[in-house]
């Protein structure tokens, strides 16, 4: 929807970031106003700004910086960098906030911004993004300051790589054959600096040339088509593992030695194991959609598992409140207490390599006990006619499955002795998302189809 008064498409203001098609929905004029509103909302004096490899990112980054300067803030420009590098810069340098110019995993036509306050805590639709939207759309940004801010330029890459390496013992890494796919994104900038420090990991590097035209495939490994190259290479080389990143490199995804994609639930379970082997009794946070593999693994290693609402703002808040050492979402966002509670796309890769090395097992070996016990549907999306109908469907599901244990932490979750599911609405469109798990493949498929029939009737 476009506001006539300001000619700003309000649809760009999402639940967790700002994102739209360039230049139709978001252009330099809009991004300059977002920069101004960001400073006004935070009352910031000094912020960090970084950008991804998209062709429109330099111009949009300059526009955001111009708006911030106009409001009197000083800006430290980190240039080409990943989102998690920006998080690290904001938290470690104690800036008032930061902005990453990126559209993450979206196709090349998109761009936008991820915004954080002090300590790299994210702005969201519930706190910050809606306020910025209202200022931009309502032309109510406070007047520019009489004294403009100044720009400094820094590079955080070397410090960031050292920080990421601190999560493992590099000497513990045994010889491993790995295929890496940067998707032409920021992982192509970080990956060489990082993996050159791990000589035991023999790497084949795909799409490591940073290129915002994405000449090989989109930088979204959740889509099977975009995993074709890495999967074929893993199989051709008989590699031990494949690791792929999204465009801004704040998420990573894993392929096993047989070319199988590893669900985020199972990655979360393995990362929980890695932490609990080092930190017995630690607290782990996982999301309502996740396989019971997570909580069962945490219990087996003597930790405390806490279920949580989906979304990075909710995860980071809960982890701070409960001093959780690690948190994982099924979509590949992994959060770390000792990374300022922020998500990161390289720490998980290193921890999985270290776990494989310490246990002397392949990724397939680590996953086999999970695959034999937990049968998951993956996330299945269903579009409904309108947002009103979304709530009606949720009420129908709650009534239909009232004989189970029902709770409404995030959408509707229902537990039975041998299966469970979660149905939650999209934050931005009339969609219902189903995640379901059962103790056998046949039972999972039967209950999956049954619940989908309720959603879709």
C-alpha positions in Angstrom: 0.0 0.0 0.0 1.3 3.5 -1.0 0.8 6.5 1.2 -0.4 9.4 -1.1 0.9 12.1 1.3 4.5 10.9 1.1 4.5 8.4 -1.9 6.1 5.8 0.3 5.0 2.2 0.0 4.2 1.2 3.5 4.5 -2.5 2.6 8.3 -2.2 2.8 8.1 -2.0 6.6 8.2 -5.6 7.6 8.0 -7.4 11.0 11.8 -7.7 11.3 13.3 -5.4 8.7 12.7 -3.0 5.9 12.6 -4.6 2.4 11.2 -3.9 -1.1 11.9 -3.8 -4.8 14.5 -1.2 -5.9 13.7 1.4 -7.1 9.9 0.8 -7.4 9.3 0.4 -3.7 12.5 1.7 -2.1 14.9 4.2 -3.5 17.5 6.7 -2.4 14.9 9.3 -1.3 13.0 6.8 0.8 16.2 5.4 2.3 17.5 8.9 3.2 14.3 9.5 5.1 14.6 6.1 6.8 18.1 7.1 7.9 16.8 10.3 9.4 13.9 8.6 11.2 16.3 5.9 12.5 18.5 8.5 14.2 15.4 10.4 15.5 13.9 7.3 16.9 17.0 6.2 18.8 18.3 9.6 19.7 21.6 8.2 18.4 24.9 10.1 18.4 27.1 7.5 16.7 26.1 4.5 14.5 27.6 1.9 12.2 26.5 1.3 8.6 27.4 -1.6 6.3 26.1 -2.9 3.1 25.9 -6.1 1.1 26.9 -6.8 -2.5 23.6 -5.8 -4.3 24.1 -3.4 -7.1 21.8 -0.8 -5.5 23.5 -1.1 -2.0 26.2 1.5 -2.5 23.7 4.2 -3.5 21.1 3.2 -0.8 23.9 3.0 1.8 25.1 6.5 0.9 21.5 7.8 1.1 20.9 6.2 4.6 24.2 7.8 5.8 23.2 11.2 4.3 20.0 11.0 6.3 21.8 10.1 9.5 24.3 12.9 9.1 21.5 15.4 8.4 20.0 14.4 11.8 23.3 15.2 13.5 24.7 11.7 14.1 28.2 10.5 13.4 28.5 7.5 11.2 31.2 4.8 11.0 31.0 3.3 7.5 32.1 -0.3 7.3 31.5 -0.6 3.6 31.0 -4.1 2.2 30.3 -6.4 5.1 27.9 -9.1 6.3 25.0 -8.4 8.7 26.6 -10.4 11.5 29.8 -8.3 11.0 27.6 -5.1 11.5 26.1 -6.7 14.6 29.6 -7.4 15.9 30.8 -3.9 15.2 27.9 -2.2 16.9 28.1 -4.4 20.1 31.9 -4.5 20.4 32.4 -0.8 19.7 29.3 0.2 21.8 27.6 2.3 19.1 24.1 3.6 19.7 22.9 1.5 16.8 23.6 0.2 13.3 22.1 -0.4 9.9 22.8 -3.1 7.3 21.8 -2.3 3.8 20.6 -5.7 2.5 17.6 -7.7 1.4 19.2 -10.9 2.9 18.2 -13.9 0.8 15.7 -12.2 -1.6 16.3 -12.0 -5.3 18.6 -9.3 -6.7 15.8 -6.8 -7.5 15.2 -6.3 -3.7 17.0 -4.2 -1.1 16.3 -2.8 2.3 17.8 -2.5 5.8 18.2 -4.4 9.0 18.3 -2.1 11.9 19.6 -2.5 15.5 20.0 -0.4 18.6 22.7 -0.6 21.3 24.2 -4.0 21.9 23.0 -5.0 18.4 19.4 -5.6 19.7 17.1 -5.6 16.7 14.3 -3.1 15.9 11.1 -4.9 14.9 7.6 -4.1 13.8 6.5 -4.1 17.4 9.4 -1.8 18.6 11.1 0.6 16.2 10.2 -0.2 12.6 6.6 0.8 13.0 7.8 4.1 14.7 10.2 4.8 11.8 7.4 3.9 9.3 5.0 6.4 11.0 7.6 9.2 10.9 8.5 8.6 7.3 4.9 8.1 6.0 3.6 10.9 8.1 6.4 13.4 7.3 6.9 13.8 11.0 10.6 13.4 11.3 12.1 16.1 13.6 13.9 18.9 11.7 17.5 18.3 10.7 20.1 19.4 13.3 22.0 22.6 12.8 25.3 20.7 13.1 25.7 17.8 10.7 27.4 14.6 11.8 30.7 13.3 10.4 31.7 10.1 8.6 34.6 7.8 9.6 35.5 4.6 7.7 36.7 1.4 9.3 37.2 -2.3 8.5 36.2 -4.9 11.0 36.9 -8.1 9.0 40.1 -9.3 10.7 38.7 -8.7 14.3 35.5 -10.4 13.3 37.3 -13.5 12.0 39.3 -13.8 15.2 36.1 -13.4 17.2 34.4 -16.2 15.3 37.4 -18.5 15.6 37.3 -18.0 19.4 34.2 -20.3 19.6 36.3 -23.4 18.7 39.7 -24.9 19.3 41.2 -24.8 15.8 43.8 -27.4 16.7 40.9 -29.9 17.4 39.8 -29.8 13.7 40.7 -33.1 12.0 41.0 -33.5 8.2 37.6 -32.8 6.6 36.6 -32.4 3.0 34.1 -29.5 2.7 32.3 -27.9 -0.2 31.4 -24.3 0.5 28.9 -22.2 -1.5 28.9 -18.5 -0.8 26.1 -17.8 -3.3 28.1 -14.8 -4.7 27.3 -13.1 -1.4 29.2 -11.8 1.6 30.4 -15.3 2.6 32.8 -14.9 -0.4 34.4 -12.0 1.5 34.6 -13.7 4.9 35.1 -17.3 3.9 38.7 -17.1 2.6 39.9 -15.3 5.7 38.3 -17.8 7.9 38.9 -21.2 6.3 42.5 -20.3 5.4 43.0 -20.4 9.1 41.8 -24.0 9.2 44.2 -25.9 7.0 42.8 -29.3 8.1 39.6 -28.4 6.3 40.1 -29.1 2.6 37.7 -26.8 0.8 36.1 -26.5 -2.6 34.7 -23.0 -2.9 31.8 -22.3 -5.1 30.4 -18.8 -6.0 33.0 -17.0 -3.8 33.3 -14.0 -6.2 31.1 -11.4 -4.5 28.7 -10.4 -7.2 25.3 -8.7 -6.7 24.0 -9.9 -10.1 24.1 -13.5 -8.6 25.3 -15.1 -11.9 25.1 -18.7 -10.7 22.0 -18.9 -8.5 20.2 -16.8 -5.9 21.7 -16.7 -2.4 18.8 -18.5 -0.7 19.8 -22.1 0.2 16.4 -22.8 1.6 15.2 -23.2 -2.1 16.2 -26.6 -3.5 17.2 -25.2 -6.9 19.8 -23.0 -5.3 21.4 -26.0 -3.6 21.9 -27.9 -6.9 25.5 -26.9 -7.4 26.7 -27.6 -3.9 24.8 -30.9 -3.7 26.3 -32.1 -7.0 29.8 -31.1 -5.9 29.5 -32.8 -2.5 28.5 -36.0 -4.3 31.1 -35.7 -7.0 33.9 -35.2 -4.5 32.5 -37.6 -1.9 33.0 -34.7 0.5 32.2 -34.9 4.2 30.0 -31.9 4.3 28.6 -29.0 2.3 28.0 -25.5 3.8 26.0 -22.8 2.1 25.2 -19.2 3.1 22.5 -16.7 2.3 23.3 -13.3 0.7 24.2 -11.3 3.8 25.8 -14.4 5.4 24.0 -14.3 8.7 22.6 -17.8 8.1 24.3 -21.0 7.0 22.9 -24.3 5.8 24.3 -27.8 5.7 24.4 -30.7 3.2 25.5 -34.2 4.4 27.9 -36.5 2.5 25.0 -38.1 0.7 23.7 -34.8 -0.6 20.9 -34.6 1.9 19.8 -31.2 3.2 19.9 -30.9 7.0 16.8 -29.3 8.6 17.4 -26.4 10.9 15.8 -28.4 13.8 18.5 -31.1 13.5 21.3 -28.5 13.2 19.9 -26.8 16.4 20.1 -30.2 18.2 23.7 -30.8 17.1 24.7 -27.2 18.1 23.0 -27.7 21.5 25.1 -30.9 21.9 28.3 -29.0 21.0 27.6 -26.4 23.6 26.5 -28.8 26.3 29.7 -30.9 25.9 31.6 -27.7 26.7 29.2 -26.1 29.2 27.3 -28.8 31.1 23.9 -27.6 32.4 23.7 -24.6 30.1 20.3 -23.2 28.9 19.3 -23.6 25.2 16.4 -21.7 23.5 14.5 -23.2 20.6 11.4 -22.2 18.6 7.8 -23.6 18.8 8.1 -25.2 15.3 11.1 -27.3 16.2 11.5 -31.1 16.3 11.5 -32.8 19.7 15.1 -33.7 18.7 16.1 -30.4 20.2 14.6 -30.7 23.7 15.5 -34.4 23.9 19.1 -33.7 23.0 19.3 -31.0 25.6 17.8 -33.2 28.2 20.2 -36.1 27.3 23.2 -33.8 27.9 21.9 -32.3 31.1 20.9 -28.9 29.9 17.7 -26.8 30.2 15.6 -26.4 27.0 13.3 -23.4 26.7 10.6 -23.2 23.9 10.2 -19.7 22.5 8.2 -17.6 20.1 9.6 -17.3 16.5 11.6 -14.2 15.6 15.0 -12.8 16.4 13.8 -10.0 18.7 12.0 -12.5 20.9 14.9 -14.9 20.9 17.5 -12.3 21.9 15.2 -11.0 24.6 14.6 -14.5 26.0 18.2 -15.5 25.9 19.2 -12.3 27.8 16.5 -13.0 30.4 17.5 -16.6 31.0 21.3 -16.3 30.3 20.9 -18.9 27.5 24.2 -19.8 25.9 22.7 -20.7 22.5 19.4 -20.4 20.6 18.3 -21.9 17.3 15.4 -21.4 14.9 14.4 -23.9 12.2 15.0 -21.3 9.5 18.7 -21.3 10.1 19.1 -18.4 12.5 21.4 -19.3 15.3 22.1 -17.1 18.3 25.0 -17.0 20.7 25.4 -15.5 24.1 29.1 -14.9 23.6 28.3 -13.2 20.3 26.3 -10.5 22.1 23.2 -12.7 21.8 23.3 -12.0 18.0 22.8 -14.5 15.2 25.8 -15.5 13.1 26.4 -17.5 9.9 29.9 -18.7 10.5 30.0 -19.8 14.2 27.6 -22.7 13.4 29.8 -23.9 10.6 32.8 -24.0 12.8 31.0 -25.7 15.7 29.7 -28.5 13.4 33.2 -29.0 12.0 34.6 -29.2 15.6 31.8 -31.6 16.7 32.6 -33.9 13.8 36.2 -33.8 14.6 35.9 -34.4 18.3 33.5 -37.3 17.9 35.3 -38.8 14.9 32.0 -39.0 13.0 30.8 -37.7 9.7 27.8 -35.4 9.5 25.7 -38.3 8.4 26.8 -40.3 11.5 25.8 -37.4 13.8 22.4 -37.1 12.1 21.5 -40.8 11.9 20.1 -41.2 15.4 17.9 -38.2 14.8 16.7 -39.3 11.4 15.7 -42.7 12.8 13.6 -41.3 15.6 12.2 -37.9 14.5 10.0 -37.6 11.3 9.3 -34.0 10.4 7.1 -32.4 7.7 9.2 -29.2 7.2 7.3 -26.0 7.0 4.3 -26.1 4.7 2.6 -22.8 3.7 -1.0 -22.4 2.8 -2.5 -19.1 1.5 -6.0 -18.2 2.8 -8.4 -15.6 1.5 -7.8 -12.9 4.0 -6.4 -12.1 7.5 -9.8 -12.5 9.1 -10.0 -16.1 7.8 -6.6 -16.8 9.3 -7.9 -16.3 12.8 -11.0 -18.4 12.0 -8.8 -21.3 10.8 -6.7 -21.1 14.0 -9.9 -21.3 16.1 -11.1 -24.3 14.0 -7.8 -26.1 14.6 -7.9 -25.4 18.3 -11.5 -26.8 18.6 -10.7 -29.8 16.4 -7.7 -30.9 18.4 -8.9 -29.9 21.9 -8.2 -33.4 23.2 -4.4 -32.7 22.9 -2.3 -30.3 25.0 -3.0 -27.0 23.3 -1.1 -23.8 23.8 -0.9 -20.4 22.0 2.7 -19.2 22.4 2.9 -18.5 18.7 -0.1 -19.5 16.7 -1.6 -22.8 17.8 0.6 -25.7 19.1 -0.9 -29.1 19.9 0.8 -32.1 21.5 -0.2 -35.7 21.5 1.8 -38.7 22.9 3.2 -39.6 19.5 2.9 -36.5 17.4 2.6 -32.7 17.6 2.3 -29.7 15.4 2.3 -25.9 15.2 0.3 -23.7 12.9 1.2 -20.1 13.0 0.2 -17.1 10.8 2.6 -15.1 8.7 3.4 -11.6 10.1 2.8 -9.9 6.7 0.3 -11.8 4.6 -2.7 -14.2 4.8 -0.6 -17.4 5.2 -0.7 -20.3 7.6 2.5 -22.2 8.2 2.3 -25.8 9.4 5.2 -27.7 11.1 4.4 -31.3 12.2 6.3 -34.2 13.6 5.5 -37.8 14.5 7.3 -41.0 15.6 7.1 -42.7 12.2 7.2 -41.4 8.6 3.8 -42.9 7.9 2.2 -41.3 10.9 3.8 -37.9 10.1 2.4 -38.0 6.5 -1.1 -39.1 7.7 -1.4 -36.4 10.3 0.2 -33.8 8.0 -2.5 -34.4 5.4 -5.2 -34.4 8.0 -4.2 -31.0 9.5 -3.7 -29.6 6.0 -7.2 -30.6 5.1 -8.5 -28.7 8.1 -6.5 -25.6 7.0 -7.5 -25.8 3.4 -11.2 -26.7 3.5 
